[in-house]
Amino acid sequence: MTRKSSLYLIELCVMILVFAIASVFCIRMFGHARQESLDLAARDRALTEAQNAAELVKACGGDFDRAAALWGGHVDETGVWTLRW
């Protein structure tokens, strides 16, 4: 093997290593971004449900028992409205 071909092989191995390390970081970042997206979607759904519940209570004139009867769930002795899914 000549000197040029051995340097070429070393350079090729180094470039493969660099691309492998870069791909590992990219895959980890895509996984993190996906999980973050799922978390934000769940938070948005929870916010929408809370806004809907607030509007329902407002439409019922502040009567939690009536709102619970319309939407489901129950209001306990302390006034906490628990939904049943």
ZIUR-V799870 format. One record per helix or strand of 3 or more residues. SS is the DSSP state (helix for helix, strand for strand). FROM is the first residue (numbers start at 1). TO is the last residue. Records with the same first field share a line. If there is no record, write none. Layout:
SS->FROM-TO / FROM-TO
This chain:
helix->3-59 / 64-71
